[in-house]
Amino acid sequence: MTRIFQPTWYNRAVIVVFVVPCALLMLVGGVAAAIQSLAASIGLIACGLLLMLWMVFITTSHVKLDSHVLTRSWAMGRVVIPLEDVARLEWGGGRGQSLMTIRAKANWIMLSSLSFKREELKEMEDHILAARGIADQPRWPPYAPTIVDLDEMVRRRGTS
């Protein structure tokens, strides 16, 4: 079964409403600062452009998860991770934000609760564990609730 996760319309609207004016202010300020200081002008324009690029990333990103592959796509690219290559899931964050890092053998993906609901991040974790056949296994390491070592869980399942 294929499941697609996208940022909520609320997240997209809030980001556009707050980021566009800030980025435009930086761009206009950078152009106006060109008279005074070229370095300040370049810095403000670069910050404005990076802010706009971040906005495009957040508003266009989505995750497609099926029984074999996890794909995070956005307007300018995508990252594909086969589920059998996922080695570790790490949870982190702060100040009301949760981050889930999916580490594979070759690359990694970081997903934020700023873009996706926390329940969706948990659903992705459960789907990955089920695809690896270890959904019913106890999490490993047992005293580190923010880390799930999938390779070790698969090894332990094979020995028991």
C-alpha positions as CSV (number, residue, x, y, z in Angstrom):
1,M,0.0,0.0,0.0
2,T,1.4,3.4,-1.0
3,R,1.0,6.3,1.4
4,I,1.8,9.9,0.6
5,F,2.5,12.4,3.4
6,Q,2.4,16.2,2.7
7,P,2.6,19.3,4.8
8,T,-0.8,20.5,6.0
9,W,-2.3,23.5,4.2
10,Y,-2.0,25.4,7.5
11,N,1.8,24.9,7.6
12,R,2.1,25.9,4.0
13,A,-0.1,29.0,4.5
14,V,1.7,30.1,7.7
15,I,5.1,29.7,6.0
16,V,4.1,31.7,2.9
17,V,2.4,34.5,5.0
18,F,5.5,35.0,7.2
19,V,8.4,34.1,5.0
20,V,7.5,35.9,1.8
21,P,7.4,39.4,3.4
22,C,10.7,38.7,5.3
23,A,12.4,37.5,2.2
24,L,11.2,40.4,0.1
25,L,12.3,42.8,2.9
26,M,15.8,41.3,2.8
27,L,15.9,41.5,-1.0
28,V,14.8,45.1,-1.1
29,G,17.1,45.9,1.8
30,G,20.0,44.3,-0.1
31,V,19.3,46.3,-3.2
32,A,19.1,49.5,-1.1
33,A,22.2,48.6,0.8
34,A,24.2,48.4,-2.4
35,I,24.8,52.1,-2.2
36,Q,26.4,51.9,1.2
37,S,28.2,48.5,1.4
38,L,28.6,45.8,-1.3
39,A,29.2,43.1,1.3
40,A,26.1,43.9,3.3
41,S,24.1,44.0,0.1
42,I,25.3,40.6,-1.1
43,G,24.7,39.2,2.4
44,L,21.1,40.4,2.5
45,I,20.3,39.3,-1.0
46,A,21.8,35.8,-0.3
47,C,19.8,35.5,2.9
48,G,16.6,36.5,1.1
49,L,17.2,34.0,-1.7
50,L,18.0,31.2,0.8
51,L,14.8,32.0,2.7
52,M,12.8,31.8,-0.5
53,L,14.5,28.5,-1.4
54,W,13.6,27.1,2.1
55,M,10.0,28.2,1.7
56,V,9.8,26.4,-1.7
57,F,11.3,23.3,-0.1
58,I,8.9,23.3,2.8
59,T,5.8,24.0,0.8
60,T,6.5,21.5,-2.0
61,S,8.0,18.6,-0.1
62,H,6.2,15.4,0.3
63,V,7.1,11.8,1.3
64,K,5.9,8.8,-0.6
65,L,6.1,5.5,1.3
66,D,5.3,2.1,-0.2
67,S,6.3,-1.4,0.8
68,H,9.8,-1.2,-0.7
69,V,10.9,2.4,-1.0
70,L,10.7,5.8,0.9
71,T,10.9,8.8,-1.4
72,R,11.1,12.4,-0.3
73,S,10.4,14.8,-3.2
74,W,10.3,18.5,-3.6
75,A,10.2,21.0,-6.5
76,M,13.9,20.6,-7.3
77,G,14.8,17.0,-6.6
78,R,14.2,13.8,-4.6
79,V,15.9,11.3,-2.4
80,V,15.0,7.6,-2.7
81,I,15.8,5.1,0.1
82,P,15.0,1.4,-0.2
83,L,13.4,0.3,3.1
84,E,15.8,-2.7,3.4
85,D,18.7,-0.2,3.5
86,V,17.3,1.8,6.5
87,A,19.7,1.1,9.3
88,R,18.6,3.6,12.0
89,L,15.8,5.9,13.0
90,E,16.7,8.8,15.3
91,W,14.4,11.2,17.1
92,G,15.3,14.6,18.2
93,G,14.1,18.2,18.3
94,G,13.3,20.9,20.8
95,R,11.0,23.9,21.5
96,G,7.9,22.0,20.3
97,Q,9.5,20.6,17.2
98,S,10.2,16.9,16.5
99,L,12.8,15.7,14.0
100,M,13.0,12.1,12.7
101,T,16.2,11.2,10.9
102,I,16.1,8.1,8.7
103,R,19.6,6.8,8.2
104,A,20.3,4.4,5.4
105,K,23.6,2.8,4.3
106,A,24.3,5.4,1.6
107,N,22.3,8.6,2.6
108,W,19.8,10.0,5.1
109,I,16.6,12.0,5.3
110,M,15.5,14.4,8.1
111,L,11.8,15.0,8.5
112,S,10.4,17.7,10.8
113,S,7.1,18.2,12.6
114,L,7.1,21.7,11.1
115,S,6.3,20.0,7.8
116,F,4.5,16.9,8.9
117,K,2.3,16.0,11.8
118,R,4.0,14.1,14.7
119,E,1.4,11.3,14.2
120,E,2.5,11.0,10.5
121,L,6.1,10.8,11.5
122,K,5.2,8.0,14.0
123,E,3.2,6.3,11.2
124,M,6.2,6.4,8.9
125,E,8.3,4.8,11.6
126,D,5.8,2.0,12.2
127,H,5.5,1.5,8.4
128,I,9.3,1.1,8.1
129,L,9.5,-1.3,11.0
130,A,6.6,-3.4,9.5
131,A,8.3,-3.4,6.1
132,R,11.5,-4.8,7.7
133,G,9.4,-7.4,9.6
134,I,10.3,-6.1,13.0
135,A,7.2,-4.2,14.1
136,D,6.4,-6.6,16.9
137,Q,10.0,-6.7,18.2
138,P,11.1,-4.6,21.2
139,R,13.0,-1.4,20.3
140,W,16.8,-1.5,20.4
141,P,18.7,-0.1,22.3
142,P,16.2,-0.5,25.2
143,Y,17.4,2.5,27.2
144,A,17.6,5.0,24.4
145,P,14.1,6.0,23.5
146,T,15.3,8.4,20.8
147,I,17.2,5.8,18.7
148,V,15.9,2.7,16.9
149,D,18.6,0.5,15.5
150,L,16.9,-1.5,12.8
151,D,19.9,-3.6,11.9
152,E,20.4,-4.7,15.5
153,M,16.7,-5.5,15.8
154,V,16.8,-7.7,12.7
155,R,19.9,-9.5,14.0
156,R,18.2,-10.1,17.4
157,R,15.1,-11.4,15.6
158,G,17.2,-13.9,13.7
159,T,18.9,-15.2,16.8
160,S,15.7,-15.6,18.9
